[in-house]
Amino acid sequence: MSKFKTINPATGEVIDEYELMPKDEVLNSAKKADAAFQEWKQLDISERADYFRRLAQVLRNNREKYAKLMTLEMGKPIKQALAEIEKCAMSAEVYADNAGKWLEEEAVQADGKKHIVAFEPLGCILSIMPWNFPFWQAFRFGIPTLIAGNVSILKHSNAVPQCALAIEEAFNEAGFPDNVFKTAITNHETVAELVQSDLIKGVALTGSTSAGIKIAEIAGRNLKKVVLELGGSDPFIVLGDADVEFAAKNAVIGRTSNCGQSCISAKRFIVMKDAAEEFAGKFTDGVNKLVIGDPMDMKTDIGPLVNKDGLVQIESQVHDAISKGAKVLTGGKKLERKGYFYRPTVLSGIKMDMKVVAEEVFGPVAPIIVVNDEEEAIKIANNSEFGLGASIWTNSESKGLEIAKKLDAGSVFINSIVKSDPRMPFGGVKKSGIGRELSKYGLREFVNIKGINVYEIRK
């Protein structure tokens, strides 16, 4: 396939047709990136930080243009797209302010005169990113990786090529040196060759578990470092002492933001029996108040799913639940209109063999699982192949902390939906991934952690 078309998910109409970059051109980009790395890594980190402050300003100056590209290509409600651009800008500033101290050399006491741990960049890092947060996913990886002194090639989803090219444009407008950051619009075959190339020193992928396994296999055969942020089926645990109204209000946001197309969406709502009826009622009421419609309208809360395949998958998962006895409290069907719209859905009467529990559900569908006690809640929460995020809702901080330590998750939030913040590590366990992004821990993923040891001369 040398060409592909993009589709507006709100209308089902073709946006444009694109040529894939020839393999030789993509591989040549890696050579140019390697040459750029030799100079970029020599800059003091304070000098690199200045580029990221300019990048933050570029993002804010173009926020409406970039947000509209997201909404056009993958259907994100425009108000959420605008917030995504601001988050990217804020993260650039956080790293500009903190990366220097996060990468400071560390002194260690050992058996010699002096021992230092230094953090040095590796080279060109390939990032493979999905469509659901077209700007944030790319910048979440790119900002820490580049400020550490690496360079990067972005292979974005072919669902969002305009976003992919706009991201490169933003780096260029901020004055970054040529080839420090490049976008490659290409296919899986070329990506595999890039991963195998000696010019690529590491790979970061955000996407499905199956995609992560394929890339990790190729990288492993070629001894390349990988960071993988994969699927999630995050539990949303409502304890008996929770503020149910507050929990239900946040459940609506946590399940339906980005039309539920997020790895860290709340996906399994595990509720204590005593709170279940009230929670289900308030949650359903909140979902019913959401505005479904044109994602370009600032009033819209729910836009379309990204494509027809996503819509068919959601329909299949909900049909499976209903056939096994689930009750539809609201929603449960697609909208009869152009585009790939699915009505936000709340389900009760959930069994553990239903697809809405056993699989990752990438859309606005919320199964409510009623449990008798905290032990059962923890057991069900951990009964998943995923371990990305989790949230706990309670009026007892000590109880929340106690349960948080028992959950298989990379991030746990008490009285908040799961979210990412550049100051905190982000990533998962089990089939949700390997490694961390963001914070000082993400900054140190694609560096050489070099031990330098000095000893006295003894004759």
N, C-alpha and C positions, 0 to 999 in steps of 0.2 A: 504494500500500500504506500504510494508516494504522495497521495493527497488525502485529506480528511475534511469533514464538514463539522461545524459547530452549530448547536441547536439552542434556541432560546427556550428554556423549560417552561416559561410562563405562557408561551403561545404554541410551542411545537414547531415553529418555523425556523428555517435555516438562517443563521446569522451571516456566515461567510465560509469560504473554502480556503484551506491552507496547504502549502507544500511542505513536506517533511524535509528537514535539512539533510543533505547527502552525508553518508557515513564519513567520508574523507574530511568534510568540512567540520564535523563534530569532533573528530579525533584531532584535527589540526587546532581546534580551540583549546584542547588540553595542552598542546605544545606551547601555545601562546600564553596560557595561564601559568604554566610552569616558569616561563621566562619572566612574567610579571611578578611571580612570587619571589624571585631572587632580589628584587628591589623592595617590594612591599614589606617583606619580613625585616628589612633593615631599619625601617622607621621606628622611632621610639613610640611606645604605646600611646603616649599623650598626643603625638602627631596623628596617629590613626584615629584617636578619639574625636579629633576635630572634624574628620570626615563624617563621622556618625552624627555629630550635632547638626551639620549641614543637611544630612540625609533626613533627619527628623523634620527640619523645616521644609524640605522638598515635599515630603509626604503630606504635611499639613497644607501647603500651598496648593496641592493637587487633589485634596481629599475628595471633592465632589466627583472629579473625573474618574479617579481610581475606584471609588465606591460604585459608580454607575457601571463600570466594566464588570465588577463582581456580580452585580444584580442582573445584568444582561446575560452573562455567560452561565451562571449556575443558580440564579433565582433567589439569592439571599435578599431579604427585605432591606431596603435602602438604609433605614435607620441603623440596622445592625452592621451594614457594610461601612457606614461612616465611622461607627465605633471601632471597627476592626482597623481602619487606617490610623486612628488616634492611638490605639494600643501599640501598633508597630512603631509609631513615632516616639511614644513614651519609652518603649523598650530600648530604642537606639540611645536615648538620653541616659537611661539607667546604666547601660554598659559604658557609655562615654564617661560617666561619673565614677564607675566602680571597677572597671576591668583592670586598671592599673594596680590597685591594691589586691584584687583577686588573683593576679598573676605574679605578685611579688615573690622573689626568691625566698626560700625558707631555710633558716639555719637549723641544723640538727646536731645533737651531741652523739658522737659515736667513738670509735677507738683511735681516730687520728687527730690531727691538729685542727682541721676545719672540714665541715661537711655541709654542702649546699644542695638543695633541691631546686632546680630551675625548670621553667615551663617554656618550651620552645615549639613554634608551629611546625607542622608536618609537610605542608605543600598544598596541592590542589585537592579539594574535597568535593566529591559529587553528591548533590542532594536530589532526591527523587520525591516529589511532593504531590499531594492529592488536590482535588478540586474544592473541597468543602470550606476551607478557609484560605482562599487563594493567595492573599497577601500575608496573613499572619503566619501560616505554616512556613512559608519561604523565609520570612524575616526572623522568625523564632529560631531557625537554624542559622541563617546567614549572618546575623548581627554578631553573636558570640564567636562564630567560627572565623570571620574576617577580622574582627578586632584583635583576636589572638595572634594574627599575622599570617593566617592561611589565605588562600584564594579559593574560588568556588565556581563550579558549573551547576546551574539549575536545570534539571529535567523535570518540567512541570507536567501536570495532567494535560492531555490534549483536549480536554473539555474547556480549558481556560487559557487559550494561547494569547489572547489580548492582555490578560492579566500578567502572564509570564513575561511578555515583551515589555509591558509597562514597568515591571519591577526592575528589569535591566535599565530601562530608561531613567528610573529614579536614581539608581546608583551613578549613572553617567551625569545626570543633572547636578548631583551633589559634588561632582568633580573627582570621583574616584579614578585612579589611573586605569588606562585601558587594560582589559582582560583580567582585572582583579575579580570581577563578577560578570559572568556571562550566562545567558539563557540558551538552551538547546532544545529546539522543537523537533523531536525525533521519535524513533520507535524502540521497541523492547530489544530488538537484535543489536542495535547500536549501543544501547545502554549496557548490555552485557559485555560488549567489547570495551567500553569505557571502564567498567569495573575491573576488567582483567588487565588494563593498560598499566604499565609501570609508572605512568605520569599521574595516575590517581592514587592518592595515599590513604583515602578513607571514604566511606559511604554513609550517608544518613538517609533513612527512608521513613516517611510517615505514610501509612496506608493500611491495607488489609493484612491479616496474618499470613495469608497465602503468598502475597507479594513479598512480604518480609522474609519468609522462608526461602523463596527463590533467590532473592538478592544476597541473603546471608550465605547461601550455599556457594554462589559464585565467588563472593568475597572471601569466604573461608578457604576455598581452593587456591586462592591467590594471596592468602595471608594479609587481608586488608581489615583494618578496624571498621566496625559497623556500629551505628546507633540506630535502633529501630523503635519507633513509636507506632504501635499497631492498634488492633481493635480493643473495644471495651464493652463491658456490660455492667456498668456501675450500679451498685446497690444504693438506695436512698432509704435509710433506716429511720423510722419514726417510732421513738420510744413512748412508753405510756405517759411519761411526764412532760412530753413536748408541748409547745405552744402550737396546737394543731392548725390554727388559722395561718400562722406565720409559715409553718412547714408546707401547707397546701399552696400558698401563694408562691413560694419558691419552687415547689414541684412543677408548677405550670411553666415557669421560666426554664428550669433545669431540663425539662423534657422537650419543650417545643422551640427553643431558640434554634435558629438556623434550620427550622423545620425538622428538628430532631436529628439532623445529619451531622453528628459530632461524636468522636470517640469518647469524649468525657460527658456526654449527656447522661442524666439520670435515666436508667433503663429498667431497673427492677425496684418496685416500690414495696418495701418490706415493712409492714405496719403492725404494731401490737394490737391484739384483738380489741382491747378496751377503747382504742382510738380509731379503729378501722372505719366504722360507719361515718363518724364525723369527718374524717380525712377524705374519704371517698366522695362525700357530698360536696365539700368545699373545693376539692380538687376538680371535680366535674363542673361545678359552677364556674370556676376560673377558666377552664378550658373553653367552655361555651361562650365566654365573653371575648375570646380572641377574634381579631379581624382577619379574615382570609381574603386575599385578593391580589391585585397588581403589586408586585414587589417594589416597583418604583414609587409607590404612594407611601408617604411618611406615616400614614395611619395604619398600614398593613403590619400585622404581627406574623402571619403565616403565608409564606409564598409557596411555590411549587417544589416538588422533589426534583433532583437534578436531571433525571432522564426517565424514559419509559421503563427501562429495566428496574430502576429503583422503585417505581410505582408498582410494577408487577410483583416484585419481591415483597413489598409491604402487604399487598392484597393477599398473597399466598400465606404469609405468616399470621395475619389476622383470621383468615378463613380456617387455618389449622386450629387456632385457639377456639373459635366458635364451634367447630366440629367436635372438639373434645370437651365441650361443656362450658366454655367461658361465656360470661354475660357482658354485653356491650352497654356500658353506662352512657356513653356518648360517642358519636362518630361511627367508625367501622366501615366506611366506604369512600370511594373516590368522588370527587365533585364532577358533575356533568357540565364541563366547560372545556375550553381549549387549555392545553398545557397539562402538566403532570401534578395536579393538585390532589391531595388526600386529606380528608377531614381529620383533625386531631381526635384521637381515640383513647378512651379509658376503658379498661377491661377488669372485671372481677371474676371470682370463681376460678382462679388460676391453678393449674396443675404443673408439676415440674417437668413433664415431658412435652409441654407445649413449646413450639418454636419461638414464641415471644419471650420465653425464659431461657431456653437452651441455646439460642443463637443471638448474635448481635443484631439488634433491630435499628436500622438506619432510617428512621422516620418518626413522626409524631404519634407513637403508640405507647401507652403506659399500662402495664399489667400490675395490679395491686395484689400482693401476696400477704395474707393474714397469718400472723404467727402468735403463739401463746406466751412466749417469754424471750428474754434476751439471748439465751443460749441457742434457741431455735433460729433467731434472727441472724446470729453470727454464722451458724452452720449453713444456712441458705445463702447468705451473702458470699461465703467462701466457696460455695458449690458451683464454681464456674471455671472455665478454662482461662478466663481473663482475670486481670488484676491491675487495672489502670487507676481508677479513682473510686472513692466512696464518700458518702456523706451521712452524718448522724445528727438527728434532731432531738434535742433534750434540753431541759432546764437545769441539768446537773453537769457542770463542766468536768467534775471528777469522773462521773459515769461515762461521759463522752470520751474522755481520754483513755479510760480503761478499755472500752470497746475498740477504740481506734487502734490500739496496739495488738488487737487480736484479728484484725482484718488483713486479708491478702490484697494489698493495694499499694501502688507507688505514692499516692497522695490520699489523705483523709481530711475531710472538712467537717467541722462541728458547727452546726447552725449556719451553714452556707452551702450553696451549690458548689460543685467541683469546678474549678477554673484554673487557668495558668497565670502566673505572675513572674516577670523576669528576675525577681529577687529570690524565688523559691525553685527548688529542683522539680522537674517535670518528667515523668516517664512511668513505666509499669513493670510488673512482674508476670510470671507465667507466660501465657501467649500474648500478653499485651506489650511485650517488647524487651529490649536490651539497652542498657545505658540510660543516660539522663540528658535532657536539654535544660536550658535556662540556669540561672544562678551561677555561682562560682563552679559548681560541679559540672554543669553543661559546658562552661567555658574551658574546662580542662579535659574534655573528652577527646578532642582532636589536637592534642599537643604531645610532644615528647616530654615525659616527666623524667628529667635527666638528673642523676645523682653525680655530683662533683665532689671528689674526696682528695684532701690535701694532707700529706704526712711529712713529718720531720725527716731530714736526712740523718741517718744514723750509721756511722762507720764502725 
